[in-house]
Amino acid sequence: MPTDLFLTGERTLELIPYEEIPLTSKQVRAQAVMSGISHGTEISLFRGTSPFHNKAFDPALRLFVEAASEKAYPAKLGYEWVGRVIEAGEDVQGFRVGDLVHLPFPHGQTRTFVPEELTHLGVTGPLPPSILPEQAIFLGTTSIALQAIHDAHIKVGDHVIVFGLGVLGLLTVQLARLNGAGWIDAVDPIASRRAMAETFGANRALDPIETDIGLALKSCAKGADVAIEFSGSYAALHQAIRSVRMAGLVVAAGFYQGGGHELRLGEEWHHNRVSMVASIRGWGNAHRDHPMWDRSRLRQESISLIKDGRLNVGALLTHRIAFERAPDAYALIDSSSSDVLKVALKYD
């Protein structure tokens, strides 16, 4: 009997079995190969620090409203699920047994879906044969990083600074270079991540613990044109604001939690007339260049970037852990070990 992964309490995970039901004529069933864990959204839920722990987002009001914390459990985690088709209904077109698929589904051993109902993905189909499962688990995160690059509206020659060199930040460094950035600074307290950013195209990597980032940039120039913040730290967001020039742009793309006492908007943000935009591709938010760009086109471009080798994702996968040991995988990420970038669950 296959099993699903459930979050049943703060830092508590359980594998719970379920029964498969026969397919309808329009359904496709796939067997899991690998699924990637999000170190932002999923870990905040795992720790109980997410705003979704005791609040709910009302899509009609576009507001977070109070909700009982016990309603946070049980919950499924994950949105980077990769599997191979094992069955297809008689009315299904475009899918064959053995096809590799990437779906925004939670961690679990099988997934059953109706292709026509996945409207937010645009045209749903199997992945190109040249894409490996180890690459496919980065398609969702690549779309997120690509959305941030679009929100930044980088121009050829712009000075760009990226804060937070986890998977999303390292993807963003590469995409900023592809987008024509003239100079890229990369900021993270972990030395190995700074070194990787330089191999991916950053001109300089800075340690925010040893360096006053804003002062360092503005002592030799006017500051960055664009800052993209992916760490989810209010302190880093404040440094991003300090780092851009007058009327510069800060793209806040991290998942911020709790109060922001380190974010002092009465200082550089106010006095330098800095623009700040939130970057997110989900929850019904249209792309800022809609209808030319939408979530479907972001996904298709992400597939092309990885398939064509323009984006290096291979070095970002640092740990593969068996699905049966999922609690160990989350505990590893929760430990904030410096050698952990992307953790994937692998399935038999």
Buried (B, 14 or more C-beta within 10 A) or exposed (E): EBBBBBBEBBEBBBBEEEEEEEBEEBBBBBBBBBBBBBBBBBBBBBBBBBBBBBBBBEEEEEEEEEBEEEEBBEBBBBBBBBBBBEBBBEEBEEBEEEBBBBBBBBBBBBBBBBBEEBEBBBEBEBBEEEBBBBBBBBBBBBBBBBBBBBBBBBEEEBBBBBBBBBBBBBBBBBBBBBBEBBBBBBBBBBEEBBBBBBEBBBBBBBEBEEEBBBEBBBEEEEBBBBBBBBBBBBBBBBBBBBBBBEEBBBBBBBBBBEEBEEBBEEEBBEEBEBEBBEBBBBEEBEBEEEEEBBBBBBBBBBBEBBBEEEBBBEEBBBBEBEBBBBBEBBEBBBEEEEEBBBBBBBBE
